Amino acid sequence: MPLTNDMQLQAINAQTLHQGLQNNSILLVDVREPAEYATERIPDAVLQPLSRFNSEQLRPTAGKQLVLYCQSGNRSAKAAQQCLAAGFPTVAHLQGGIPTWKNAGYAVEKDKNSPISLFRQVQIVAGSLVLIGTILGAVVSPGFLVLSGFVGAGLVFAGLTNTCAMAMLLARLPYNQRAGQRWR
């Protein structure tokens, strides 16, 4: 369905979201992956990861506004576009993502048994691959230095595009999938 002028993507700030949650006028949906959701989330948010996003499961009840959020606002904007394409007249997303919420001083929920954050998992795996490539390049064959270069190029690409293939792969691991079971 092509987007028309009467369909709108709205960006809201943390204060507006907080007020809406207090007066129960918002259906809040976290579009991050389960491990991210388990690590920290806005209270009362339900999980609908962008990787398995289904806008048909998100029809809010009358009088409630649909608000999506993620880490930075990029994934929630993508999910909102899917909702608008599916016929939702308006969809909102939290501008700046969960850091905006925390910077405004609002509480987050955390699971004590959640896996370490995907960002830290990426750091561990990328650092390990670079270290292994460097050691093997020095001890076994200089050809192994390609591994370190490949990982470095991947990190540069991730920084430039704000997408990380390694994080997407790590998010699919079983221990990251079992985290955060409050699904919509």
Summary of the structure (lengths in Angstrom):
residues: 184
radius of gyration: 19.2
end to end distance: 24.0
largest distance: 66.1
contacts: 552
relative contact order: 0.18
helix: 51%
strand: 14%
